[in-house]
């Protein structure tokens, strides 16, 4: 009897599916951001992310080299989904402030180059990073 109860408890734990909130975010070079949070799990939950715009080249490529070389990141403010029901989607278009090392800046200003052959939109890579609620 005890073994049966224990086995039943373990099986129910192993089949439990939790929330799975995933963010799909994009940002324009002027700093406008948009995120879509989809909960693919079975329980309601929330998630928070930041968008990072990461330099792809050496500092000398950029108009503002003092803000870093390849790998330096401009980060958005935290963007949170709010509570998302299971199998639902929440869209967020926050009024966002971006900064690098505490200095406010747009992605365009962070990624632009004095070289006319280099376009700001190709000088950086955007990624979304999950952060604590």
Secondary structure as UniProt FT lines:
FT   HELIX           2..15
FT   STRAND          21..27
FT   TURN            29..30
FT   STRAND          33..39
FT   STRAND          48..55
FT   HELIX           59..61
FT   TURN            63..64
FT   HELIX           65..67
FT   TURN            70..71
FT   STRAND          73..76
FT   STRAND          79..80
FT   TURN            86..87
FT   STRAND          89..92
FT   STRAND          98..100
FT   TURN            101..102
FT   STRAND          103..104
FT   HELIX           107..111
FT   TURN            116..117
FT   HELIX           120..123
FT   STRAND          124..131
//
